[in-house]
């Protein structure tokens, strides 16, 4: 079983291997930026099986009015084992009172089901008033 740890920073090669395992090549194309991004996150949770990195979640934001779940990834060999849920819970734990807890994710039914199981609502479904979200991505 994978063990979740807080603020244990993986090495560059471990990060590249994990991000590659889920196909996130925009991150692995610039590994130095990936390492820097993790270092500058508010909180990082990692999942380990022995000394192998098998999952990671990180949050960014001000920690007072907004917290943003930037990355959640679990090695495919450990999918659907509860690791993702434990990682998300661990990174959000000290920010339970933050009003805006947000994320952007892929448009896949499994993603929606996972985040809804954690209490997230898709923005356009938010009530009492529907909301809009906008993003700008650079290549």
Number of C-alpha atoms within 10 A of each C-alpha: 11 18 15 21 17 16 16 12 16 17 10 13 11 15 22 21 16 21 23 16 16 12 11 13 13 12 17 20 12 11 17 12 12 18 19 10 13 21 13 13 15 16 20 24 23 28 27 18 13 10 10 13 21 27 27 28 26 26 26 19 17 11 20 12 12 15 21 19 19 16 18 19 22 25 19 12 9 16 13 11 12 12 25 23 16 18 25 22 15 20 24 22 9 11 17 14 13 14 12 15 18 16 16 13 12 8 8 8 8 10 12 15 11 14 16 12 11 11 7 15 14 16 14 11 11 12 9 6 8 10 11 9 8 5 5 4 4 3 3
